[in-house]
Amino acid sequence: MAAYLVPCRARDQNRCSRCGSAGNLEVHHRVRRSQCGSNLPSNLITLCHRCHRWAHDHPYAANREGLLLRHGDDARAISVRHVLWPAAQVWLDDAWGFMLTAPALAPAAA
C-alpha cells in the first residue's frame, strides 16, 4: 500500500472531496503521474470512483475545479473546490492540511 493513501484520506475525512461520498474511495493525482505528477500532499486528493472517472472523462471541467491539472502546474498554487469547504476555494498544502488563502510561493528558477 502506498504511504500516501492513509494521510490523504484522513485529511479529506474519508470522504470524496467532490461529492462527499464515503464509498469506493481512491486517491487521485491532480497532475497525472504520467505527466510527472508527484506524490506530494498538495497533488493528491480523495475521490470516489465515480468522481475519479468524471475527472478524467471531463478534463476541462475538472481543471476548473482544481481536480485535474496540466503538466508543469504547481498543485500548491492552484485552489480546489472541496466538500469540506463549500463556501470557498481552498489550497492543499504539503503538510496534509488546507489553506484558505493562496500561498506565497517562490518564483520558479529560470
N, C-alpha and C positions, 0 to 999 in steps of 0.2 A: 504494500500500500504506500502510495506517495506521501511524503511527510507533510505536504501542504493541505491534504484533504480535511483533516480534523480541525485545524485552526481556521480554515476558510469557512467551513460550515458553522463553527462556533461563532465567528464574527457575524455571520448572517443569521444567527439564531435558528439554525437548522430549518430554514425556510428558503424557498425560491425568492431571490431578490426582486424578481419582476412581478410575479403573481401572488406570492405568499404561500404557495402550496408546500406541504411538508412531505410529499411523496415523490419517489423516483428522483432524488436529488443527484446532481452531477456538478463537478467543479469545471467552470468554463474559463478558458484563457481569452481575455479581451483582445489582445494581439495574439493571433494564432501562433502555435508552436512552429508551424511550417513557415511562418514569416518572422522567425527569430523572437517570438514572444517568450518572455521569461516566466519563471515560477515565483516571481516576487508577489507579495500580497496585493499590491496595487493593480496587478494584472489578472488577478483571479477573483471570480465571483461565483456564488452558488446559484444554479438554475435548476429547475425541474426538467425532466427530459423534454416535455412539450415546449417550454420556453427556450431550451437549448437548441432544439431543432428550428424553432421560429427564428432565432437569432441568425443561424446560418442560412436559412431559406430567404430571409428578408434583410440582407446586409445593410442597405441604406437606412431603413427604419431602425435597425439595431444600432447603427452608428449614431443616429440622433439621440438614442437613449444611453449612449456610452457603453454599450454592451459588446460591440464588435468594432475594433479599431483597425487602423491601417498599419502596414509595415512602417516602422520608424516612428510611430506615435509614442509619446511618453504617457503611459497609462496614469501616472501620478498627476499629470496636468489636465486630464480630461474627466469632467464630472460624469456621474452616473445617476440615473433615477433608481431609487431603491425603495422597496416596500416598507422598510423600517423608517424611512424619512419621506413620507408622502408629500409634505408641503415644500420641499426644497431639493435641489440637486445637492449631492454630496461627492466628495473626493475620497478615494480609498488610499490610505497611507501604507507604508511598508512595515508597520508595526501591528498589523491586523486591526486597525481602527478606522474611524471615519473622521473627516474634516468637513466643517460647514462653510469654510471659505477656501478659495483657491490657494494652494501652496505657493510660496515664493521659491522657485527653482532656479538653480544656477544655469546661466546660458550654456548652450551646447558648444563644445570645442570646435573650432573651425578646421 
